[in-house]
C-alpha cells in the first residue's frame, strides 16, 4: 500500500554535460536503490517538484516517464506517483569495483627478425585499389549495402570465388556450395554444427597447433596422425579410428610437403570406406607458388562428396582480412540451408562487395 504523505525531494544539479531530466532520473533512481525512498512512498507532483527545484515541469515529466518505463516508479490515476516494490533488491550484491583483475593477453614480443607466418609488409597491400573499389561500392550500391546478406554470403562474392576456383584450381563449383565467413576458425565451428559432435577428428603431426585448440574448444575429440614424406599416412587414419581428416595436401604446414597423386587417391579411398568419413582439405595458401602449377585439389578429383574444401584470403591479401570460405559437397550444402541458414553472414557487405 502507498505510504501516507509525500516526500519533497531537494537536489542540486551542476553537470552541464548531462541533460537535466537525466540528472533528475539518476538522483531519484539512486535514492530508490539505496533505500532512502522506500516502496510505496508517494513522490511530489510534477508541478511541486519543478517549483521546489527551480526547473520546468517538462523536465520532471521526462524523468518520471523514464523511471516508469524501467519499473522504478508507477502512477495511479488522480493519486500521483509512487515508488515501486523491487523484488529481490535487498538480496542484490554490492556493485563490483571497476578495478577488476582481468588477465588480458600479453602484447607480443618484439624481435629483430620476425619470421612468423602471419605478417605482411604494409607496402605490399593494394590500399589505393581497395580504397577505390570501396568508394565505388559506397557510391553505387547504397541499397545493397544496407540489405541483409544471406547466411552463406553475398552471391556476387560467391560467384567471383566460383569463377576463380574454376580458372585457377580447375574446380567446378556452384556458388551455392560456397559459404563465406569471418575466418576459418568460425567456419570450423559451422562445420562441427553441420556434422555433429560425435565424430573423431584428426590433424597432421606435425601440423598447425591452433587447430587442436579450436576443435577442443568446440568439445569434439581430436587426435594427431603422423605424416611421412608424402603427407598424412592412411594407416594412421585406420589405426586411430578417425572419422574426419583435416589435412593440407597442397602445401603442408610447416614442412612444405606437397602430397603426390598416389597418396591423394589413397586418402580418398579411406574416405569412401565409411559413410561418416570426410576430408577437410585446407588449401590456405594455394595462390602462392614458387614455380609450376599446383596439383589438382582433392575436391576436384573426389567423385563421392567426401571432401570439404577450405580457403582464406589471409595469404593472398592480408592476415587481418578476416574473410574465408568453404566449399561443401552438395548433400552438406543442402543440410546447411536446411538447418543453419537462419544465421547471419559474419562478413560485412562492404568488404564482400569490394573483395568480389
Buried (B, 14 or more C-beta within 10 A) or exposed (E): EBEEEBBEBEBEBEEEEEEBBBBBBBBBBEBBBEEEBEBEBBBBBBEBBBEEBEBEBEBBBBBBBBBBEEEBBEEEEEEBBBBBEEEEEEEEEEEEEEEEEEEEEEEEEEEEEEEEEEEBEEEEBEEEEBEEBBEEBEEEBEEBBEEEBBBBBBBBBBBBBBEBBEEEBBBEBEBBBBBBBBBBBBBBBBBBBBBEEEBBBBBBBEBBEEBBEBBEEBEBBBBBBBBEEBBBBBEBBEEBEBBBBBBBBBBBBEBEBBBBEEBBEBBBEBBEEEEEBBBBBBBBBBBEEEEEEBBBBBBBBBEEBBBBBBBBBBBBBBBEBBBBBBBBBEEBBEBBBEEBEEBEBBBEBBBBBBBB
